[in-house]
Amino acid sequence: MAGVGESEDGYEWSVRQLESPLLWVRNGQDIKFEFLPCASSERVCHEGKGADWFFMYTCVFAEIGIRFPFTEFECAMWKQLNCAPFQIHPNLWGFIQAFEVLMEYLREEPALGLFFFLFQAKGVDKVIWVTLSSHQGRTVFSLFKATYRDFKKFYVKVRSPEDAIPFFLDENLSQKFLLYWKRKPVQCLGVEELSERDACVCEFIFENLKGGKILTTSELLKWDSDRGAVVKYLETKVPDCSTAGLKSLFKQRAEKEVSTLHVVKVEHGSEVNKPLERKKQVSLKRMRSEEASGKKVIDLTERKCCGKEVNLEDIVKFASGQRELHGFEGVDDCSSVWGEHFPFTVVADEHFRSKGDLDLLDRAGKVAVARYMQVQVARFMCITRELEVQALEEDGFQKKKIELEKRWKIAADQVELKEKEIRLLKEESEDLKNKVVRLSKDKQDLEGRIVDLCGEKKEAKESKKQHGFQMFAVAWDRAKAQAELLAPGVKFDRMDPVKVVYNGELIDDDQVPMEGSDDHNPAE
């Protein structure tokens, strides 16, 4: 079970072909995970207890369209089969997905009892991957692919980022499913009895598949990408297989139950309505081949003991942890009480059958001794069970402590990162303040410069005006000198450069009316 040859490039390609992990998240789910390439020495069949990741074959994403997180039904499936998700053959993934799609189409919750009435997992201890096969006469779905080749070469690691709670843990920080390869899966050959509702659903499905019809798994697996196409396929293939039809069957069954009520006599002459006593019609006998072979059929309904729910995973754990303590080991050490050659009888005769002890037992009697043993066994069971519970609680406490420490470290790292960001923001704020001070000073300098320039402009205007007056005075003196030369004897004393001639008189320029004109500038 190597991964893409023996080169690291092959592993990297196996990750790249899956593209973004966001493509493999169920709609409406907010979880984070990442795909990691595997080292050339890593194998999916290696047990990795305590790891925070698990393997997955890439074909179940690319071809079957598996999404995270796994559904409650899928997690219950792994617990029932006592295996990890990547121990499942791709065709089994196809059956599981097709079954869930059909149940969602009928608006029914998928149930393990109904699933294992249709399928059986047998011989799982003799093969590498856990596979399923339909019970004889109960085939509903076709194989996704007739043959699967080389899928075992392409696998990746799935891990949650350090800043996210792993999606494969529940609210108690317990694993929802196994993260490592389990060497001894549990086979499931069928169910002895279905619940009335599951039996009704099963009858409805078989009624619509009469005549040898089989639903094509590859068509049903388009549910997430093209739901309309799947609905159209089912409406064409099995037109009467619908939610409305199933509800109608439920209603008919309910009405039939009511019609079986009859009046019976009770004490004091009163009458009550009581349903007719009859055997359940949902009992499903084992197949002859199963009874003949003596194979165990697991009843997945009403898993209760002493009024309490029984967790199959707890039962498996209870037995698996002490398998080595039961039976005898073929060891050479004769002093080991687990050795098959330990002389129990000789030791008992020599050390535990004294005359006084035997006389005491005779006086008490066998009944008293039996009752005494019952008391001691009960007390011993109470003590050992309490020790077991305490050990499990301590183990759970340690796991929670480790998880909390991990979360604390993540939180501390995030706080440190935020503090660093705050320091950077403070430095940036200080730089901005200094820049504002510099800009304010530059503004003041510019305003002072503007004032200076305005003064210079005003001085320039005055200088220009004075220059004009000077030029006018020079020109006036020249004109007067020329006039005296050209007209000797004429007195030019009354001439005034700031007066104008108006109506034969010299007057100031501002005394000339707006509509009038001087003699040298006649109005048009």
Kinemage of the C-alpha trace (Angstrom):
@kinemage 1
@onewidth
@group {chain A} dominant
@subgroup {mainchain}
@vectorlist {calphas} color= white
{ca met a 1} P 0.000 0.000 0.000
{ca ala a 2} L 2.499 2.576 -1.154
{ca gly a 3} L 1.538 6.065 -2.152
{ca val a 4} L 2.186 7.069 -5.770
{ca gly a 5} L 5.409 5.147 -6.260
{ca glu a 6} L 8.236 5.987 -3.884
{ca ser a 7} L 8.899 9.646 -4.739
{ca glu a 8} L 7.948 12.715 -2.764
{ca asp a 9} L 6.793 14.347 -6.020
{ca gly a 10} L 4.127 11.670 -6.337
{ca tyr a 11} L 2.774 12.463 -2.900
{ca glu a 12} L 2.729 16.170 -3.676
{ca trp a 13} L 0.784 15.432 -6.875
{ca ser a 14} L -1.715 13.401 -4.862
{ca val a 15} L -2.398 16.498 -2.766
{ca arg a 16} L -2.466 18.924 -5.711
{ca gln a 17} L -5.068 16.937 -7.606
{ca leu a 18} L -7.556 17.568 -4.770
{ca glu a 19} L -7.153 21.343 -5.174
{ca ser a 20} L -8.603 23.469 -2.346
{ca pro a 21} L -9.959 21.697 0.783
{ca leu a 22} L -12.965 24.056 0.593
{ca leu a 23} L -14.271 21.968 -2.335
{ca trp a 24} L -14.767 19.020 0.015
{ca val a 25} L -16.769 20.752 2.777
{ca arg a 26} L -20.497 20.148 3.057
{ca asn a 27} L -22.766 23.116 2.336
{ca gly a 28} L -23.518 25.117 5.453
{ca gln a 29} L -20.585 23.655 7.428
{ca asp a 30} L -17.867 25.921 8.795
{ca ile a 31} L -14.870 23.654 9.353
{ca lys a 32} L -11.201 23.897 8.497
{ca phe a 33} L -8.825 21.154 7.472
{ca glu a 34} L -5.847 20.661 5.199
{ca phe a 35} L -4.446 17.936 2.982
{ca leu a 36} L -0.858 16.898 3.670
{ca pro a 37} L 1.381 14.702 1.512
{ca cys a 38} L 2.571 11.404 2.994
{ca ala a 39} L 6.173 10.429 3.459
{ca ser a 40} L 7.411 7.582 1.303
{ca ser a 41} L 7.709 5.393 4.409
{ca glu a 42} L 4.133 5.943 5.634
{ca arg a 43} L 1.449 3.314 5.043
{ca val a 44} L -2.256 3.588 5.714
{ca cys a 45} L -2.259 0.220 7.482
{ca his a 46} L 0.124 1.438 10.191
{ca glu a 47} L -1.528 2.078 13.524
{ca gly a 48} L -1.119 5.717 14.519
{ca lys a 49} L -2.678 5.898 17.950
{ca gly a 50} L -2.582 9.393 19.417
{ca ala a 51} L -2.239 11.079 16.003
{ca asp a 52} L -4.191 14.231 15.164
{ca trp a 53} L -4.733 13.268 11.523
{ca phe a 54} L -6.017 10.363 9.456
{ca phe a 55} L -5.502 8.981 5.967
{ca met a 56} L -7.984 9.136 3.074
{ca tyr a 57} L -7.772 7.744 -0.449
{ca thr a 58} L -8.020 10.512 -3.042
{ca cys a 59} L -10.442 8.578 -5.259
{ca val a 60} L -13.267 8.851 -2.705
{ca phe a 61} L -13.077 12.644 -3.123
{ca ala a 62} L -12.436 12.935 -6.834
{ca glu a 63} L -14.799 10.151 -7.980
{ca ile a 64} L -17.392 9.596 -5.246
{ca gly a 65} L -17.527 13.149 -3.894
{ca ile a 66} L -17.066 12.543 -0.170
{ca arg a 67} L -17.553 15.686 1.940
{ca phe a 68} L -16.460 16.650 5.455
{ca pro a 69} L -17.574 16.459 8.161
{ca phe a 70} L -18.869 12.880 8.084
{ca thr a 71} L -22.572 12.505 8.870
{ca glu a 72} L -23.816 10.921 12.102
{ca phe a 73} L -24.897 7.911 10.052
{ca glu a 74} L -21.402 7.493 8.592
{ca cys a 75} L -19.741 7.822 12.016
{ca ala a 76} L -22.167 5.227 13.398
{ca met a 77} L -21.219 2.977 10.483
{ca trp a 78} L -17.510 3.131 11.355
{ca lys a 79} L -18.258 2.358 14.991
{ca gln a 80} L -20.473 -0.584 14.027
{ca leu a 81} L -17.803 -2.024 11.728
{ca asn a 82} L -15.005 -1.071 14.184
{ca cys a 83} L -12.820 0.391 11.468
{ca ala a 84} L -11.459 3.701 10.228
{ca pro a 85} L -13.004 5.520 7.218
{ca phe a 86} L -9.982 4.756 5.020
{ca gln a 87} L -10.403 0.989 5.603
{ca ile a 88} L -13.576 1.175 3.529
{ca his a 89} L -13.387 0.001 -0.077
{ca pro a 90} L -14.416 2.746 -2.555
{ca asn a 91} L -17.421 0.697 -3.730
{ca leu a 92} L -18.665 0.581 -0.124
{ca trp a 93} L -18.383 4.365 -0.041
{ca gly a 94} L -20.559 4.377 -3.139
{ca phe a 95} L -23.229 2.242 -1.449
{ca ile a 96} L -23.217 4.446 1.663
{ca gln a 97} L -23.531 7.662 -0.341
{ca ala a 98} L -26.266 6.229 -2.583
{ca phe a 99} L -28.233 5.034 0.464
{ca glu a 100} L -27.980 8.476 2.116
{ca val a 101} L -29.075 10.200 -1.102
{ca leu a 102} L -32.118 7.942 -1.434
{ca met a 103} L -33.078 8.555 2.209
{ca glu a 104} L -32.684 12.320 1.763
{ca tyr a 105} L -34.796 12.155 -1.398
{ca leu a 106} L -37.521 10.380 0.608
{ca arg a 107} L -36.934 12.765 3.552
{ca glu a 108} L -36.102 9.914 5.900
{ca glu a 109} L -33.255 9.668 8.378
{ca pro a 110} L -30.780 6.942 7.290
{ca ala a 111} L -30.823 4.057 9.790
{ca leu a 112} L -28.195 1.391 10.402
{ca gly a 113} L -30.882 -1.270 10.811
{ca leu a 114} L -32.330 -0.620 7.360
{ca phe a 115} L -28.862 -0.358 5.800
{ca phe a 116} L -27.671 -3.700 7.174
{ca phe a 117} L -30.956 -5.293 6.162
{ca leu a 118} L -29.946 -4.446 2.582
{ca phe a 119} L -26.194 -5.099 2.916
{ca gln a 120} L -23.877 -7.415 4.790
{ca ala a 121} L -20.217 -7.097 5.735
{ca lys a 122} L -18.810 -10.591 5.901
{ca gly a 123} L -15.355 -12.032 5.888
{ca val a 124} L -13.868 -8.674 6.934
{ca asp a 125} L -11.148 -10.461 8.908
{ca lys a 126} L -9.919 -12.196 5.743
{ca val a 127} L -9.486 -9.175 3.468
{ca ile a 128} L -7.590 -5.895 3.607
{ca trp a 129} L -10.452 -3.477 2.972
{ca val a 130} L -13.942 -3.723 4.420
{ca thr a 131} L -16.455 -4.441 1.667
{ca leu a 132} L -20.231 -4.825 1.472
{ca ser a 133} L -22.456 -7.044 -0.601
{ca ser a 134} L -26.209 -7.005 -1.031
{ca his a 135} L -28.268 -9.719 0.623
{ca gln a 136} L -29.701 -12.194 -1.833
{ca gly a 137} L -32.910 -10.802 -3.290
{ca arg a 138} L -32.408 -7.368 -1.709
{ca thr a 139} L -30.276 -5.580 -4.302
{ca val a 140} L -31.172 -1.884 -4.534
{ca phe a 141} L -28.003 -0.199 -5.846
{ca ser a 142} L -25.515 -1.119 -8.538
{ca leu a 143} L -21.761 -1.193 -7.979
{ca phe a 144} L -20.175 2.198 -8.523
{ca lys a 145} L -17.356 0.587 -10.516
{ca ala a 146} L -16.947 -3.034 -11.517
{ca thr a 147} L -13.218 -2.950 -10.758
{ca tyr a 148} L -10.949 -0.605 -8.859
{ca arg a 149} L -7.278 -0.611 -9.745
{ca asp a 150} L -4.368 1.301 -8.227
{ca phe a 151} L -6.587 3.358 -5.911
{ca lys a 152} L -4.441 2.184 -2.978
{ca lys a 153} L -1.455 4.130 -4.387
{ca phe a 154} L -3.062 7.527 -3.944
{ca tyr a 155} L -3.764 8.718 -0.417
{ca val a 156} L -3.207 11.824 1.679
{ca lys a 157} L -3.315 12.919 5.287
{ca val a 158} L -6.283 14.941 6.542
{ca arg a 159} L -5.567 17.256 9.462
{ca ser a 160} L -7.201 20.255 11.120
{ca pro a 161} L -5.073 23.433 11.375
{ca glu a 162} L -3.605 24.247 14.775
{ca asp a 163} L -5.887 27.283 15.167
{ca ala a 164} L -9.086 25.232 14.673
{ca ile a 165} L -10.854 22.593 16.744
{ca pro a 166} L -10.572 19.263 14.866
{ca phe a 167} L -13.838 18.443 13.119
{ca phe a 168} L -13.409 14.773 14.040
{ca leu a 169} L -13.895 15.513 17.783
{ca asp a 170} L -17.274 15.843 19.502
{ca glu a 171} L -18.285 18.303 22.228
{ca asn a 172} L -16.528 16.104 24.809
{ca leu a 173} L -13.293 16.164 22.758
{ca ser a 174} L -13.759 12.460 22.000
{ca gln a 175} L -13.091 11.050 18.551
{ca lys a 176} L -16.208 10.584 16.423
{ca phe a 177} L -14.492 7.746 14.570
{ca leu a 178} L -11.218 5.845 14.545
{ca leu a 179} L -8.256 7.769 13.128
{ca tyr a 180} L -6.004 4.762 12.624
{ca trp a 181} L -6.127 1.367 10.954
{ca lys a 182} L -8.012 -1.297 12.937
{ca arg a 183} L -6.724 -4.812 12.390
{ca lys a 184} L -9.880 -6.617 13.504
{ca pro a 185} L -13.034 -5.068 12.032
{ca val a 186} L -16.428 -6.477 13.017
{ca gln a 187} L -18.497 -8.272 10.410
{ca cys a 188} L -22.221 -7.572 10.246
{ca leu a 189} L -24.360 -10.169 8.524
{ca gly a 190} L -27.789 -8.611 8.917
{ca val a 191} L -30.480 -7.702 11.429
{ca glu a 192} L -33.018 -9.905 13.144
{ca glu a 193} L -35.722 -7.273 13.343
{ca leu a 194} L -36.491 -3.880 11.844
{ca ser a 195} L -38.387 -1.073 13.487
{ca glu a 196} L -41.898 -0.662 12.099
{ca arg a 197} L -40.960 2.558 10.302
{ca asp a 198} L -37.812 1.071 8.710
{ca ala a 199} L -39.795 -2.009 7.679
{ca cys a 200} L -42.373 0.246 6.034
{ca val a 201} L -39.647 2.182 4.170
{ca cys a 202} L -38.055 -1.085 3.079
{ca glu a 203} L -41.367 -2.429 1.778
{ca phe a 204} L -41.956 0.836 -0.100
{ca ile a 205} L -38.532 0.688 -1.798
{ca phe a 206} L -38.917 -2.951 -2.871
{ca glu a 207} L -42.447 -2.276 -4.151
{ca asn a 208} L -41.053 0.418 -6.463
{ca leu a 209} L -38.165 -1.768 -7.631
{ca lys a 210} L -40.273 -4.710 -8.732
{ca gly a 211} L -39.321 -6.364 -11.968
{ca gly a 212} L -35.588 -6.423 -11.296
{ca lys a 213} L -35.045 -2.666 -11.268
{ca ile a 214} L -31.778 -1.435 -9.729
{ca leu a 215} L -30.798 2.160 -8.994
{ca thr a 216} L -27.561 3.259 -10.637
{ca thr a 217} L -25.154 4.409 -7.941
{ca ser a 218} L -23.173 6.719 -10.239
{ca glu a 219} L -26.379 8.621 -11.080
{ca leu a 220} L -27.294 9.092 -7.407
{ca leu a 221} L -23.811 10.391 -6.554
{ca lys a 222} L -24.515 13.535 -8.630
{ca trp a 223} L -26.785 14.720 -5.806
{ca asp a 224} L -24.455 17.459 -4.503
{ca ser a 225} L -23.380 18.786 -7.906
{ca asp a 226} L -26.652 18.448 -9.895
{ca arg a 227} L -29.597 17.622 -7.632
{ca gly a 228} L -32.100 18.349 -10.377
{ca ala a 229} L -30.584 15.652 -12.589
{ca val a 230} L -30.853 13.066 -9.794
{ca val a 231} L -34.474 13.985 -9.103
{ca lys a 232} L -35.245 13.664 -12.821
{ca tyr a 233} L -33.484 10.284 -12.931
{ca leu a 234} L -35.481 8.919 -9.969
{ca glu a 235} L -38.762 10.294 -11.297
{ca thr a 236} L -38.083 8.502 -14.581
{ca lys a 237} L -36.673 5.274 -13.124
{ca val a 238} L -39.133 4.850 -10.225
{ca pro a 239} L -41.930 7.414 -10.738
{ca asp a 240} L -43.955 6.234 -7.730
{ca cys a 241} L -40.965 6.307 -5.346
{ca ser a 242} L -41.487 9.723 -3.785
{ca thr a 243} L -41.960 11.387 -0.442
{ca ala a 244} L -45.680 11.720 -1.084
{ca gly a 245} L -45.985 8.010 -1.866
{ca leu a 246} L -44.107 7.035 1.293
{ca lys a 247} L -46.242 9.324 3.450
{ca ser a 248} L -49.335 7.786 1.903
{ca leu a 249} L -48.097 4.324 2.880
{ca phe a 250} L -47.428 5.520 6.449
{ca lys a 251} L -50.960 6.920 6.582
{ca gln a 252} L -52.467 3.664 5.324
{ca arg a 253} L -50.563 1.716 7.967
{ca ala a 254} L -51.745 4.108 10.698
{ca glu a 255} L -55.359 3.798 9.580
{ca lys a 256} L -55.007 0.032 9.518
{ca glu a 257} L -53.739 0.074 13.099
{ca val a 258} L -56.758 2.123 14.171
{ca ser a 259} L -59.162 -0.240 12.369
{ca thr a 260} L -57.850 -3.201 14.349
{ca leu a 261} L -59.091 -1.720 17.622
{ca his a 262} L -61.942 -3.707 19.192
{ca val a 263} L -64.007 -3.439 22.338
{ca val a 264} L -63.158 -5.848 25.181
{ca lys a 265} L -64.708 -6.424 28.586
{ca val a 266} L -62.782 -5.535 31.723
{ca glu a 267} L -63.576 -5.630 35.411
{ca his a 268} L -66.751 -3.932 36.720
{ca gly a 269} L -68.412 -4.275 33.327
{ca ser a 270} L -66.640 -1.329 31.709
{ca glu a 271} L -65.446 -1.412 28.120
{ca val a 272} L -62.267 -0.052 26.539
{ca asn a 273} L -60.762 0.063 23.075
{ca lys a 274} L -57.788 -2.268 22.897
{ca pro a 275} L -55.686 -3.175 19.882
{ca leu a 276} L -55.828 -6.764 18.799
{ca glu a 277} L -52.900 -8.717 20.135
{ca arg a 278} L -50.777 -9.891 17.262
{ca lys a 279} L -47.199 -10.616 16.496
{ca lys a 280} L -45.095 -7.929 14.941
{ca gln a 281} L -45.025 -8.200 11.177
{ca val a 282} L -41.580 -6.670 11.018
{ca ser a 283} L -39.695 -9.697 12.287
{ca leu a 284} L -37.156 -10.729 9.690
{ca lys a 285} L -35.826 -14.272 9.820
{ca arg a 286} L -32.241 -15.096 9.146
{ca met a 287} L -31.382 -16.435 5.775
{ca arg a 288} L -31.034 -20.200 5.711
{ca ser a 289} L -27.398 -19.965 4.751
{ca glu a 290} L -26.746 -17.828 7.837
{ca glu a 291} L -28.559 -20.171 10.209
{ca ala a 292} L -26.858 -23.183 8.687
{ca ser a 293} L -23.420 -21.664 9.107
{ca gly a 294} L -24.175 -20.480 12.634
{ca lys a 295} L -22.976 -16.958 11.850
{ca lys a 296} L -23.899 -14.269 14.302
{ca val a 297} L -26.583 -11.807 13.243
{ca ile a 298} L -26.338 -8.483 15.065
{ca asp a 299} L -29.570 -6.850 16.173
{ca leu a 300} L -29.099 -3.118 15.793
{ca thr a 301} L -32.550 -2.196 17.108
{ca glu a 302} L -33.441 -1.576 20.738
{ca arg a 303} L -29.862 -1.868 21.951
{ca lys a 304} L -30.709 -1.687 25.656
{ca cys a 305} L -29.669 -3.529 28.783
{ca cys a 306} L -31.365 -2.958 32.154
{ca gly a 307} L -33.265 -0.043 30.598
{ca lys a 308} L -30.097 1.745 29.424
{ca glu a 309} L -28.761 2.331 25.930
{ca val a 310} L -25.895 -0.003 25.016
{ca asn a 311} L -23.037 1.492 23.006
{ca leu a 312} L -21.594 -1.174 20.694
{ca glu a 313} L -18.242 0.607 20.647
{ca asp a 314} L -18.050 0.380 24.452
{ca ile a 315} L -18.810 -3.344 24.253
{ca val a 316} L -16.033 -3.853 21.718
{ca lys a 317} L -13.586 -1.825 23.820
{ca phe a 318} L -14.565 -3.751 26.960
{ca ala a 319} L -13.748 -7.071 25.328
{ca ser a 320} L -10.728 -6.033 23.226
{ca gly a 321} L -8.744 -4.734 26.178
{ca gln a 322} L -8.782 -8.008 28.084
{ca arg a 323} L -8.513 -10.634 25.369
{ca glu a 324} L -4.989 -11.501 26.498
{ca leu a 325} L -6.183 -12.001 30.076
{ca his a 326} L -8.635 -14.733 29.075
{ca gly a 327} L -7.416 -18.192 28.140
{ca phe a 328} L -3.901 -19.536 28.561
{ca glu a 329} L -0.550 -18.610 27.070
{ca gly a 330} L 1.897 -21.229 25.869
{ca val a 331} L 4.787 -19.907 27.965
{ca asp a 332} L 7.637 -21.946 29.446
{ca asp a 333} L 7.368 -20.234 32.847
{ca cys a 334} L 5.336 -22.696 34.940
{ca ser a 335} L 4.923 -20.114 37.738
{ca ser a 336} L 2.683 -17.892 35.566
{ca val a 337} L -1.014 -18.357 36.396
{ca trp a 338} L -1.707 -17.553 32.724
{ca gly a 339} L 0.549 -20.361 31.573
{ca glu a 340} L -1.131 -23.469 30.282
{ca his a 341} L 1.156 -25.662 32.425
{ca phe a 342} L 0.473 -23.998 35.788
{ca pro a 343} L -0.402 -26.777 38.367
{ca phe a 344} L -3.643 -25.297 39.688
{ca thr a 345} L -4.826 -28.577 41.207
{ca val a 346} L -1.534 -29.323 42.977
{ca val a 347} L -1.339 -25.798 44.419
{ca ala a 348} L -4.955 -25.927 45.569
{ca asp a 349} L -4.487 -29.342 47.264
{ca glu a 350} L -1.277 -28.271 48.934
{ca his a 351} L -2.185 -24.790 50.175
{ca phe a 352} L -5.962 -24.354 50.126
{ca arg a 353} L -7.501 -27.645 51.296
{ca ser a 354} L -6.543 -27.822 54.953
{ca lys a 355} L -8.679 -29.995 57.263
{ca gly a 356} L -9.891 -26.960 59.222
{ca asp a 357} L -11.011 -25.165 56.059
{ca leu a 358} L -12.833 -28.235 54.748
{ca asp a 359} L -14.589 -28.743 58.116
{ca leu a 360} L -15.687 -25.094 58.048
{ca leu a 361} L -17.163 -25.526 54.558
{ca asp a 362} L -19.010 -28.695 55.647
{ca arg a 363} L -20.524 -26.922 58.649
{ca ala a 364} L -21.663 -23.939 56.564
{ca gly a 365} L -23.132 -26.069 53.790
{ca lys a 366} L -23.028 -25.672 50.010
{ca val a 367} L -25.960 -23.247 49.936
{ca ala a 368} L -24.298 -20.872 52.380
{ca val a 369} L -21.014 -21.110 50.511
{ca ala a 370} L -22.747 -20.363 47.198
{ca arg a 371} L -24.516 -17.374 48.694
{ca tyr a 372} L -21.290 -16.166 50.257
{ca met a 373} L -19.604 -16.357 46.845
{ca gln a 374} L -22.457 -14.414 45.298
{ca val a 375} L -21.973 -11.645 47.857
{ca gln a 376} L -18.213 -11.563 47.353
{ca val a 377} L -18.508 -11.617 43.569
{ca ala a 378} L -21.049 -8.771 43.673
{ca arg a 379} L -18.840 -6.731 45.974
{ca phe a 380} L -15.797 -7.533 43.874
{ca met a 381} L -17.666 -6.432 40.714
{ca cys a 382} L -18.708 -3.190 42.439
{ca ile a 383} L -15.129 -2.424 43.469
{ca thr a 384} L -13.545 -3.332 40.139
{ca arg a 385} L -16.168 -1.427 38.171
{ca glu a 386} L -15.576 1.664 40.306
{ca leu a 387} L -11.827 1.349 39.749
{ca glu a 388} L -12.448 1.008 36.021
{ca val a 389} L -14.693 4.103 35.962
{ca gln a 390} L -12.116 6.108 37.881
{ca ala a 391} L -9.355 4.998 35.515
{ca leu a 392} L -11.461 5.950 32.493
{ca glu a 393} L -12.284 9.324 34.035
{ca glu a 394} L -8.613 9.960 34.754
{ca asp a 395} L -7.750 8.993 31.191
{ca gly a 396} L -10.462 11.308 29.868
{ca phe a 397} L -9.244 14.066 32.179
{ca gln a 398} L -5.717 13.701 30.869
{ca lys a 399} L -6.938 13.869 27.271
{ca lys a 400} L -8.991 16.974 28.055
{ca lys a 401} L -6.026 18.486 29.874
{ca ile a 402} L -3.783 17.905 26.871
{ca glu a 403} L -6.418 19.388 24.558
{ca leu a 404} L -6.917 22.405 26.840
{ca glu a 405} L -3.158 22.934 27.028
{ca lys a 406} L -3.055 22.795 23.250
{ca arg a 407} L -5.886 25.343 23.037
{ca trp a 408} L -4.160 27.489 25.661
{ca lys a 409} L -0.962 27.514 23.622
{ca ile a 410} L -2.920 28.467 20.506
{ca ala a 411} L -4.661 31.257 22.444
{ca ala a 412} L -1.320 32.453 23.896
{ca asp a 413} L 0.206 32.527 20.414
{ca gln a 414} L -2.787 34.508 19.147
{ca val a 415} L -2.455 36.976 22.058
{ca glu a 416} L 1.247 37.398 21.340
{ca leu a 417} L 0.451 37.997 17.681
{ca lys a 418} L -2.185 40.596 18.614
{ca glu a 419} L 0.252 42.332 20.973
{ca lys a 420} L 2.795 42.490 18.183
{ca glu a 421} L 0.164 43.976 15.875
{ca ile a 422} L -0.699 46.557 18.563
{ca arg a 423} L 2.966 47.510 18.958
{ca leu a 424} L 3.284 47.965 15.214
{ca leu a 425} L 0.115 50.085 15.157
{ca lys a 426} L 1.446 52.230 18.015
{ca glu a 427} L 4.718 52.770 16.161
{ca glu a 428} L 2.808 53.637 13.015
{ca ser a 429} L 0.610 56.045 15.027
{ca glu a 430} L 3.709 57.723 16.499
{ca asp a 431} L 5.191 58.124 13.023
{ca leu a 432} L 1.947 59.693 11.827
{ca lys a 433} L 1.949 62.140 14.766
{ca asn a 434} L 5.525 63.203 13.962
{ca lys a 435} L 4.544 63.618 10.338
{ca val a 436} L 1.588 65.805 11.356
{ca val a 437} L 3.966 68.007 13.433
{ca arg a 438} L 6.341 68.334 10.494
{ca leu a 439} L 3.502 69.171 8.118
{ca ser a 440} L 2.141 71.787 10.559
{ca lys a 441} L 5.543 73.447 10.718
{ca asp a 442} L 5.799 73.372 6.913
{ca lys a 443} L 2.339 74.958 6.752
{ca gln a 444} L 3.404 77.786 9.019
{ca asp a 445} L 6.537 78.354 6.933
{ca leu a 446} L 4.446 78.423 3.760
{ca glu a 447} L 1.935 80.868 5.274
{ca gly a 448} L 4.847 83.163 6.279
{ca arg a 449} L 6.270 82.911 2.791
{ca ile a 450} L 2.859 83.826 1.327
{ca val a 451} L 2.730 86.951 3.517
{ca asp a 452} L 6.228 87.908 2.363
{ca leu a 453} L 5.318 87.376 -1.269
{ca cys a 454} L 2.151 89.466 -0.894
{ca gly a 455} L 4.282 92.318 0.553
{ca glu a 456} L 6.742 91.994 -2.262
{ca lys a 457} L 3.900 92.068 -4.760
{ca lys a 458} L 2.470 95.228 -3.224
{ca glu a 459} L 5.874 96.876 -3.229
{ca ala a 460} L 6.324 95.882 -6.844
{ca lys a 461} L 3.000 97.494 -7.757
{ca glu a 462} L 3.938 100.715 -5.943
{ca ser a 463} L 7.359 100.704 -7.556
{ca lys a 464} L 5.779 100.207 -10.945
{ca lys a 465} L 3.367 103.060 -10.314
{ca gln a 466} L 6.155 105.373 -9.167
{ca his a 467} L 8.202 104.403 -12.181
{ca gly a 468} L 5.247 105.340 -14.393
{ca phe a 469} L 4.948 108.732 -12.734
{ca gln a 470} L 8.655 109.334 -13.156
{ca met a 471} L 8.492 108.452 -16.846
{ca phe a 472} L 5.476 110.732 -17.272
{ca ala a 473} L 7.307 113.611 -15.540
{ca val a 474} L 10.357 113.155 -17.736
{ca ala a 475} L 8.179 113.093 -20.863
{ca trp a 476} L 6.292 116.218 -19.661
{ca asp a 477} L 9.526 118.140 -19.096
{ca arg a 478} L 10.693 117.185 -22.595
{ca ala a 479} L 7.423 118.201 -24.187
{ca lys a 480} L 7.414 121.549 -22.351
{ca ala a 481} L 11.038 122.270 -23.379
{ca gln a 482} L 10.236 121.512 -26.998
{ca ala a 483} L 7.123 123.728 -26.878
{ca glu a 484} L 9.120 126.670 -25.457
{ca leu a 485} L 11.682 126.175 -28.232
{ca leu a 486} L 9.137 126.026 -30.981
{ca ala a 487} L 6.940 128.831 -29.651
{ca pro a 488} L 9.207 131.449 -28.096
{ca gly a 489} L 7.383 134.118 -26.240
{ca val a 490} L 4.500 131.836 -25.207
{ca lys a 491} L 4.130 131.338 -21.484
{ca phe a 492} L 3.685 127.804 -20.395
{ca asp a 493} L 3.507 128.482 -16.660
{ca arg a 494} L -0.176 127.522 -16.392
{ca met a 495} L 0.493 124.068 -17.846
{ca asp a 496} L -0.238 121.306 -15.362
{ca pro a 497} L 0.436 117.605 -16.176
{ca val a 498} L -2.409 116.374 -13.917
{ca lys a 499} L -5.144 118.605 -15.510
{ca val a 500} L -7.195 118.225 -18.670
{ca val a 501} L -8.723 120.716 -21.111
{ca tyr a 502} L -12.532 120.760 -20.889
{ca asn a 503} L -14.695 123.400 -22.562
{ca gly a 504} L -11.663 125.676 -23.010
{ca glu a 505} L -10.547 125.418 -19.406
{ca leu a 506} L -7.970 123.453 -17.385
{ca ile a 507} L -9.718 121.315 -14.818
{ca asp a 508} L -8.885 118.235 -12.756
{ca asp a 509} L -9.387 114.894 -14.415
{ca asp a 510} L -11.949 113.716 -11.861
{ca gln a 511} L -14.143 116.765 -12.568
{ca val a 512} L -14.881 115.668 -16.118
{ca pro a 513} L -18.454 114.197 -16.332
{ca met a 514} L -18.730 110.496 -17.244
{ca glu a 515} L -20.661 111.290 -20.399
{ca gly a 516} L -18.382 114.196 -21.339
{ca ser a 517} L -14.892 114.321 -22.780
{ca asp a 518} L -11.939 116.617 -22.798
{ca asp a 519} L -10.945 118.589 -25.921
{ca his a 520} L -8.135 116.176 -26.722
{ca asn a 521} L -10.316 113.073 -26.343
{ca pro a 522} L -13.657 113.951 -27.993
{ca ala a 523} L -16.496 111.577 -27.322
{ca glu a 524} L -17.524 109.352 -30.139
